[in-house]
Amino acid sequence: MNQYPPLYTHPQPPRGRVKRGAVALVAASVLGAGALGGVAGALIGTDHPSSLHPTIAQNASGNTPTDITATVAKVMPSVVQVGVRTVNSQGVGSGVILSADGRILTNNHVVAGAREIMVTFADGKTAQAEVLGADPGADLALLQAKDVSGLTPATLGDSGDLKVGDEVIAIGSPAGLQGTVTTGIVSALDRDVSIPNRGSQGASYKAIQTDASINQGNSGGPLFDTAGRVIGINSAIYSPVSGTDGSAGSVGIGFSIPIDAVKSVLEKIE
């Protein structure tokens, strides 16, 4: 099956009053006209971003991977790109594999209103997918990829053990650039995130804040700890500076849904 082409459109981010103690956010997915999100075209350097693959770096000796590179090599097969077509738009987000037979977790705002969903795996293979269940208020959706087997499920961690300053790794498809890896730390915990009206209802949750670069297209992708366990689902960014066309980018303030909260939602929608 053909992969979706990269998208360079710049729709307006969601607007609205933000309650006290919350942050103004932009959905961290890249979508076409008539949908949420956007991406600065100047950041794109290729017409085929999905063909790019991360390079696993070596240390100064040239032969022994660092802890981070070893973790990335281990978890990369569990991360997918999620391509979506709706009536008026198309877009791309990210997701993480939960089972060998193709259950995939992503953000609800990535797949809301989708008429067609195409998942691209780390090895470049693709599969159609459907929504098994969703919780718009928690901004989570569970997908089922069709006719797949032998996938590599991610290991879910415990976000209750996180501390400010812990190292984290984000992997996803910012701007459609599949397999992009960024690193950082947990900047804060229990941030009160509220995003108004994503087409049906708003989403709100207590979030992990991180300075690992998260951009539009990272939505639904995993935030890992250095042991390779998923401790959050990347969902939104704070971007005080944006273009006149609504484009927004990372300023080092990203937000992830804690995996403990995700587990509770999965029990309801599986």
VENSULSUL-V162093 format. One line per field, one symbol per residue. phi: phi as a letter, one per 40 degrees, with the letter a starting at -180 (. if undefined). psi: psi as a letter, one per 30 degrees, with the letter a starting at -180 (. if undefined). burial: # if it has 24 or more other C-alpha atoms within 12 Angstrom, else .. A space follows every 10 residues. Layout:
phi = ???
psi = ???
burial = ???
This chain:
phi = .cccccbbcb ccccbicbcd gbbcbbdcbb bcdgbcgiac ccccbacbcc ccbccccbcc cgabccdccc cccccdccbb cbcbbbcbaa aabbabcbac chcbcacccc bdgccabbbb cccgcbacab ccaabdccfb abbbccfbag cbcccccbcc ccbdhccbbb babcfgccgc bbbabccabf ccbabcfbgb acbaacbccb cccbbchcdg ccbbcccgcc babcbabcbc bacccgcaac bgbbbbcdcc ccdcccccbc
psi = kklkllkgli lklkllkklk flkklkkhlj lakfalalkj fffkglfiff fkkkkjllaf fgfjkleeee eeeefeffkl kjkkkaegll akallkkflf ggkkkakefe fkgkfkkkkk lfgfllklll kelljeefhk kkljkkhllg ljklkkajff fkkkfkklkk kaikggikgk kllaljellh kjkkjkjhfd llkkljlkkl gkjklkffkf lkjllffgkk fljkfllkjf kllfggkllk ggjlkkkkfe eeeeeefef.
burial = ..######## ####...... ..######## ########## #.......## #.##...... .......##. ########## ######..## #########. .######### ####.##### ##...##### ########## #####..... #######.#. .#...##### ########## ########## ########.. .######### ########## ########## #########. .#...##### .######### ###.##....
